[in-house]
Amino acid sequence: MPLKVIRALDNFIMRAEEFILSWAVILISVMVVGNVLSREILGRSWVFSDEVSNFAVILATFMGISYAARKGRHISMSAFFDVVPFKIRKALAIVIPGVTALILFGLTYLGYEYLMSVYERGRVTAALQVPVYLMIMFVPLGLFLGGVQFLRNMWINIKEKDVYLATEKKDYQ
């Protein structure tokens, strides 16, 4: 039963990440293109465009960490990894995601500390007067979810015989 709940939660998080990433990219496009068209046709820019675009970029960047780690689409320097023998590749497939997860959890803590300092100051955006912490809260959340995904990547490499680049992406070397 608990495994079914965890799988359902994982599936929900993946769908939420896909939704957030898709709409963040669409929002960035609409803001950039719409602002250019408004400036060229009407002679004035949208005052809120910069704030909304910044929010969407932060959202896509930090929520994308987890999604990229889940799908094995994160940046990797694989030249050395690809040429070493299987046992070393297997060890690296355990150590690298473990270290990455630790770093992401450390950054989660720092991001949370920053979020709390922004919240306590009560900063708001200039044009829309939206509390800045609402934008920044996705930084520690995305870093934490990314750390969890890298832990999963490490675990699957401990558990399985083959080498996995991500929980959903096997290394076919």
Secondary structure, DSSP 8 states (H G I E B T S, - for coil): -HHHHHHHHHHHHHHHHHHHHHHHHHHHHHHHHHHHHHHHHTS---TTHHHHHHHHHHHHHHHHHHHHHHHT-S----HHHHHS-HHHHHHHHHHHHHHHHHHHHHHHHHHHHHHHHHHHHT-B-TTT--BTHHHHTHHHHHHHHHHHHHHHHHHHHHHSSS-EEETTEE---
